[in-house]
Amino acid sequence: MRLWLIRHGETDHNIKGVFQGQLDTPLTERGVEQAAQTGRALAEIVRFDRVYASDLERALRTAHAVGEAQSAEIRPDPRLRELHYGVLQGVAYTDFRTVLEEHGIHAEWGPGVFSQTGIAAPGGESLDDLVARLEAFLEDVRRHDGDATDIAAVAHGGSLRTIITILLGLPPLDRDKFAMSNCGVTQLSLNGDRWRLEFHNRVYWNC
């Protein structure tokens, strides 16, 4: 089995540097074109047996561009959603520390924009919460799609990078080592009971 991880196309929040989390933000015109070009390119090299997608609009629209290029059915799954960032959703990266200070967790969060400890922002999910739902998703894929050759999962940078760490047996915080571009494509292959990273963040669009 080969698992293709595809990040959604560009959104306005990506451009502005704003926490999206589970806000249902749409693709920009450029993001729509990124998805279309990626879908056409992938249709020339692979035929997907299944295409799973986060049910948030930016991922779902990207998935439809991928699926329509090869007449593949799209299966929305909310477990593929991005981490819920709670009070940080809709907040600019430049303002995150002010918000966390108001809630008294800025020290525990760590120095970076994204938590260095995996704790939840108030009202949001922890990294452990994200890992748990993604592990459940992957277990269902193994159970129901074990005979498949190529599976696609279209989702978000945070959730896809976390999937990479789960499959490679790495600590969840190592997900920061696997940055993904809008519509970046990563492929992992299952050999026996071990996953191998074949390539990471390959970009098929030019716009």
C-alpha positions in Angstrom: 0.0 0.0 0.0 1.1 3.5 -0.7 -0.3 6.4 1.2 -0.3 9.9 -0.5 -0.6 12.8 1.9 -1.8 16.0 0.2 -2.1 19.3 1.9 -4.9 21.7 0.9 -4.3 24.7 -1.4 -3.6 28.2 -0.3 -6.0 30.2 1.9 -6.2 33.8 2.8 -5.2 32.8 6.4 -2.0 31.2 5.0 -1.1 34.4 3.3 -1.7 36.5 6.4 -0.1 34.2 8.9 -3.2 33.5 11.0 -4.1 30.4 13.0 -6.8 28.5 11.1 -7.2 25.3 13.1 -10.8 24.2 12.5 -12.1 27.5 11.1 -13.8 26.6 7.8 -11.7 28.9 5.5 -12.0 28.7 1.7 -9.3 28.5 -0.9 -8.0 31.6 -2.6 -8.2 31.7 -6.4 -4.5 30.7 -6.4 -5.3 27.8 -4.0 -8.0 26.6 -6.4 -5.5 26.6 -9.2 -2.9 24.8 -7.1 -5.4 22.1 -6.4 -6.4 21.7 -10.0 -2.8 21.5 -11.3 -1.9 19.0 -8.5 -4.9 16.9 -9.4 -4.1 16.8 -13.1 -0.4 15.9 -12.4 -1.3 13.1 -10.0 -3.8 11.7 -12.5 -0.9 11.1 -14.9 1.1 9.0 -12.4 -1.3 7.2 -10.0 -4.9 5.9 -9.8 -6.3 6.2 -6.3 -8.3 3.4 -4.9 -9.7 5.7 -2.2 -9.5 9.5 -1.5 -10.1 10.5 2.1 -10.4 14.2 3.1 -10.9 16.4 6.0 -14.4 17.7 5.9 -13.3 21.3 6.2 -13.9 23.3 2.9 -10.2 24.0 2.1 -9.3 20.4 2.2 -12.5 19.1 0.7 -12.3 21.4 -2.3 -8.7 20.3 -2.8 -9.7 16.7 -2.6 -12.5 17.2 -5.2 -9.9 18.6 -7.6 -7.7 15.6 -7.0 -10.6 13.1 -7.3 -12.3 14.7 -10.3 -9.2 14.4 -12.3 -9.4 10.7 -12.1 -13.1 10.1 -11.2 -12.3 8.9 -7.7 -14.9 9.0 -4.9 -14.2 11.4 -2.0 -14.8 10.2 1.5 -14.9 13.1 4.0 -13.6 12.2 7.5 -13.6 14.8 10.3 -10.8 12.9 12.0 -8.4 14.4 9.4 -9.2 18.0 10.5 -6.5 20.3 11.6 -5.7 20.6 15.4 -8.3 22.8 17.1 -6.4 25.9 18.3 -9.1 27.1 20.7 -8.7 30.8 21.5 -5.9 31.2 19.0 -8.1 30.4 16.0 -8.4 33.5 13.9 -5.4 35.2 15.7 -2.4 36.4 13.8 0.9 34.5 14.6 2.4 37.9 15.6 -0.3 38.2 18.4 -0.3 34.7 19.8 1.8 35.5 22.9 -0.5 38.3 24.0 -3.5 36.0 23.8 -1.7 33.2 25.7 -0.5 35.7 28.4 -4.2 36.6 29.0 -4.9 33.0 29.8 -1.7 32.5 31.8 -0.2 29.7 29.7 2.5 31.5 27.7 5.4 30.0 29.7 4.1 26.4 29.4 3.4 26.9 25.7 7.0 27.6 24.9 8.8 30.3 22.8 7.5 29.3 19.4 4.3 30.1 17.6 3.3 26.5 17.7 3.5 24.8 21.1 6.8 23.2 21.9 5.2 21.0 24.6 2.0 19.8 22.8 -0.4 21.4 25.3 -3.8 22.6 24.2 -4.7 26.3 23.9 -7.7 27.1 26.0 -10.8 25.7 24.3 -8.7 23.6 21.9 -7.0 20.3 21.4 -3.7 19.0 22.7 -1.2 17.2 20.4 -2.1 14.0 22.2 -5.8 14.6 21.2 -4.8 15.0 17.6 -2.6 11.9 17.7 -5.5 9.8 19.1 -8.0 10.7 16.4 -5.4 10.3 13.6 -4.4 6.9 14.9 -8.1 5.8 14.9 -8.3 7.0 11.3 -5.2 5.1 10.2 -6.4 1.9 12.0 -9.7 2.1 10.0 -7.7 2.6 6.8 -5.6 -0.5 7.6 -8.8 -2.5 8.5 -11.0 -1.5 5.5 -8.5 -0.7 2.8 -5.8 -3.4 3.3 -6.3 -4.6 -0.3 -5.8 -1.1 -1.8 -2.7 -0.1 -3.7 -2.9 3.7 -3.5 -4.8 5.7 -0.9 -4.9 9.5 -0.7 -5.5 11.6 2.4 -6.2 15.3 1.7 -5.9 17.4 4.8 -3.9 20.0 6.7 -0.3 20.7 7.4 -0.5 19.9 11.1 -2.6 16.7 10.8 -0.6 15.4 7.8 2.8 16.0 9.5 1.5 14.2 12.6 0.5 11.2 10.4 4.1 11.1 9.2 5.4 10.9 12.8 2.8 8.2 13.7 3.7 6.0 10.7 7.4 6.4 11.1 7.3 5.8 14.9 8.7 9.3 15.7 7.7 11.5 18.7 4.7 13.7 17.7 6.7 16.9 18.3 9.0 15.8 15.5 6.2 16.8 13.1 7.8 20.3 13.0 10.6 18.7 10.9 8.2 17.9 8.1 7.0 21.3 6.8 4.5 21.0 3.9 3.7 23.6 1.2 0.2 24.2 0.0 -0.8 21.2 -2.1 2.6 19.6 -1.2 2.5 15.8 -1.7 4.2 13.3 0.5 4.2 9.5 -0.1 4.8 6.7 2.3 4.8 3.0 1.5 3.9 0.0 3.6 6.4 -2.9 3.4 5.3 -5.7 5.6 4.5 -4.0 8.9 6.8 -1.0 8.4 6.2 2.3 6.7 8.8 4.0 4.7 8.9 7.7 3.6 9.4 7.6 -0.2 9.3 11.4 -0.8 8.2 14.5 1.1 6.5 17.7 0.1 6.7 17.3 -3.7 5.0 20.2 -5.5 3.2 19.7 -8.8 1.8 23.2 -9.3 3.3 26.3 -10.9 1.1 29.3 -10.3 
